[in-house]
Amino acid sequence: MMAHTFRELVIGGVLVAPFISYAVAALFVVLLIRPLLRFVGFLKIFSNAAIAELSLYVTILGLLVLFF
């Protein structure tokens, strides 16, 4: 039987859920790759660039939750 243990982040004595850490990490990754995406014209192929970026964020967040 495998039990997944979650590591809580402690900020000022307050336990922060692991999901919040993943959400911040995913935001950091998206902000890092954003200039590259603009350079290659990723957002120009979508009719709504904001939804495309949101979808990319959700995908990265899902991968972080799945693998960590």
C-alpha positions as CSV (number, residue, x, y, z in Angstrom):
1,M,0.0,0.0,0.0
2,M,1.5,3.3,-1.1
3,A,0.7,6.4,0.9
4,H,1.5,9.8,-0.6
5,T,2.9,12.2,1.9
6,F,2.4,15.9,1.2
7,R,5.0,18.5,2.4
8,E,3.3,21.5,3.8
9,L,5.0,24.9,3.3
10,V,5.3,26.9,6.6
11,I,5.2,30.7,6.2
12,G,5.2,32.6,9.4
13,G,3.9,29.6,11.4
14,V,1.0,29.1,9.0
15,L,0.7,25.9,7.1
16,V,0.2,26.4,3.4
17,A,-1.4,23.7,1.3
18,P,0.9,22.0,-1.3
19,F,-1.5,23.1,-4.0
20,I,-0.7,26.7,-3.4
21,S,3.0,26.0,-3.8
22,Y,2.3,24.2,-7.0
23,A,0.2,27.1,-8.2
24,V,2.9,29.6,-7.5
25,A,5.5,27.4,-9.2
26,A,3.3,27.0,-12.3
27,L,2.9,30.8,-12.4
28,F,6.7,31.2,-12.2
29,V,7.2,28.7,-15.1
30,V,4.6,30.4,-17.3
31,L,6.2,33.8,-16.6
32,L,9.6,32.4,-17.5
33,I,8.5,30.9,-20.8
34,R,6.2,33.8,-21.8
35,P,8.9,35.8,-23.7
36,L,9.9,32.6,-25.6
37,L,6.2,32.0,-26.6
38,R,5.9,35.6,-27.8
39,F,9.1,35.3,-29.8
40,V,7.9,32.1,-31.6
41,G,4.4,33.5,-32.2
42,F,2.6,31.0,-30.1
43,L,-0.2,33.4,-29.1
44,K,-0.9,34.5,-32.7
45,I,-2.2,31.1,-33.7
46,F,-5.1,31.4,-31.2
47,S,-8.1,33.6,-31.6
48,N,-8.1,34.4,-27.8
49,A,-4.5,34.7,-26.5
50,A,-5.6,35.0,-22.9
51,I,-7.4,31.7,-22.9
52,A,-4.4,30.1,-24.6
53,E,-2.1,31.3,-21.8
54,L,-4.6,30.2,-19.1
55,S,-4.8,26.8,-20.7
56,L,-1.0,26.6,-20.7
57,Y,-0.9,27.6,-17.0
58,V,-3.5,24.9,-16.1
59,T,-1.6,22.3,-18.1
60,I,1.7,23.1,-16.3
61,L,-0.1,23.2,-12.9
62,G,-1.7,19.8,-13.6
63,L,1.7,18.3,-14.5
64,L,3.3,19.7,-11.4
65,V,0.5,18.2,-9.2
66,L,0.7,14.9,-11.1
67,F,4.5,14.4,-10.9
68,F,5.4,16.1,-7.5
